[in-house]
Amino acid sequence: MQGRDYAVAIRTAHMMQQLGLIDVDVRMNDKVEFVTTQSANYDETKNDFLAYNEWTSGISDEQKERFVLHLLSQGLSHKEAEDYCNRNIEIADFFAGNPTAGYTFVNGKMITYGRKPGK
């Protein structure tokens, strides 16, 4: 749920190979972001991070139930969906109650590549 889909990189590799590319491979390029109040643009970076992850404090019961139903339609059990929502609410509440909190997160990218035969 963090915006990653490793399966896309793997499917892309198979598609590239089917199209005739050789030496097809997939690699991961990870960067760990360390954000504190000493970081440039701390407030903007933190707010973007919270918005991207949809960690908004003050979610209504109706909004939570809609999100649980969405997660159920994606194959999660009711317990998994409830737990996921509750963790997100806890994270949002933590950031709301700790406006100068620092954090780290992994900013990863999957890179699929290959080359044309004879090149």
C-alpha positions as CSV (number, residue, x, y, z in Angstrom):
1,M,0.0,0.0,0.0
2,Q,3.1,2.2,-0.2
3,G,2.9,2.8,-3.9
4,R,5.2,-0.1,-4.7
5,D,4.3,-2.8,-7.2
6,Y,7.3,-5.1,-7.7
7,A,5.2,-7.3,-9.9
8,V,5.2,-4.5,-12.6
9,A,9.0,-4.6,-12.9
10,I,8.9,-8.4,-13.1
11,R,6.1,-8.4,-15.8
12,T,8.0,-5.7,-17.7
13,A,11.1,-7.9,-17.8
14,H,9.1,-10.8,-19.2
15,M,7.5,-8.5,-21.8
16,M,10.9,-7.1,-22.8
17,Q,12.3,-10.6,-23.3
18,Q,9.2,-11.6,-25.4
19,L,9.9,-8.6,-27.6
20,G,13.4,-9.9,-28.3
21,L,15.6,-7.9,-26.0
22,I,18.5,-9.8,-24.5
23,D,20.4,-9.5,-21.2
24,V,17.1,-8.5,-19.6
25,D,17.4,-7.9,-15.8
26,V,15.7,-6.1,-13.0
27,R,17.5,-4.2,-10.2
28,M,16.3,-2.2,-7.2
29,N,17.6,1.2,-6.4
30,D,16.8,2.2,-2.8
31,K,17.4,5.4,-1.0
32,V,16.6,5.9,2.7
33,E,15.2,9.4,3.4
34,F,16.0,10.8,6.8
35,V,13.8,13.8,7.6
36,T,14.1,16.0,10.7
37,T,13.3,19.6,11.6
38,Q,16.9,20.3,10.5
39,S,16.1,19.2,6.9
40,A,15.5,21.8,4.2
41,N,11.7,22.3,3.6
42,Y,10.9,20.0,6.6
43,D,7.2,21.1,6.9
44,E,6.6,20.8,3.1
45,T,8.3,17.4,2.9
46,K,6.5,16.0,6.0
47,N,3.1,17.3,4.8
48,D,3.7,15.7,1.3
49,F,4.8,12.5,3.0
50,L,1.6,12.4,5.1
51,A,-0.7,13.3,2.2
52,Y,0.9,10.6,-0.1
53,N,0.3,7.9,2.6
54,E,-3.1,9.3,3.3
55,W,-2.3,9.6,7.0
56,T,-4.9,12.2,7.9
57,S,-5.9,12.7,11.5
58,G,-9.6,12.9,12.3
59,I,-11.0,10.3,9.9
60,S,-14.7,9.7,10.5
61,D,-16.2,6.3,11.2
62,E,-18.0,6.5,7.9
63,Q,-14.7,7.2,6.0
64,K,-13.0,4.4,7.8
65,E,-15.8,1.9,7.0
66,R,-15.7,2.9,3.3
67,F,-11.9,2.3,3.3
68,V,-12.3,-1.1,5.0
69,L,-14.9,-2.1,2.4
70,H,-12.4,-1.1,-0.3
71,L,-9.7,-3.2,1.2
72,L,-12.1,-6.1,1.5
73,S,-12.8,-5.8,-2.2
74,Q,-9.0,-6.1,-2.7
75,G,-8.8,-9.4,-0.9
76,L,-7.9,-8.5,2.6
77,S,-9.8,-10.1,5.5
78,H,-12.0,-7.9,7.7
79,K,-9.4,-8.1,10.5
80,E,-6.5,-7.2,8.2
81,A,-8.4,-4.2,6.8
82,E,-9.4,-3.0,10.3
83,D,-5.8,-3.4,11.5
84,Y,-4.4,-1.6,8.5
85,C,-6.9,1.3,9.0
86,N,-6.1,1.5,12.8
87,R,-2.4,1.6,12.2
88,N,-2.8,4.4,9.7
89,I,-4.9,6.3,12.2
90,E,-2.3,5.8,14.9
91,I,0.4,7.1,12.6
92,A,-1.7,10.1,11.6
93,D,-2.5,10.8,15.3
94,F,1.2,10.5,16.2
95,F,2.3,13.1,13.7
96,A,-0.6,15.4,14.7
97,G,0.5,15.2,18.3
98,N,4.2,15.5,17.5
99,P,4.6,18.3,15.0
100,T,8.4,18.2,15.1
101,A,8.8,14.4,14.8
102,G,11.5,13.2,12.5
103,Y,11.2,10.0,10.4
104,T,12.9,7.8,7.9
105,F,11.4,6.0,4.9
106,V,12.7,3.9,2.0
107,N,12.3,5.6,-1.4
108,G,12.8,2.6,-3.7
109,K,12.6,2.2,-7.5
110,M,12.6,-1.0,-9.6
111,I,14.5,-0.6,-12.8
112,T,14.0,-3.1,-15.7
113,Y,16.5,-3.0,-18.5
114,G,17.8,-5.0,-21.5
115,R,19.4,-4.5,-24.9
116,K,18.6,-5.2,-28.5
117,P,20.4,-8.2,-30.0
118,G,23.5,-7.2,-32.0
119,K,24.0,-3.9,-30.2
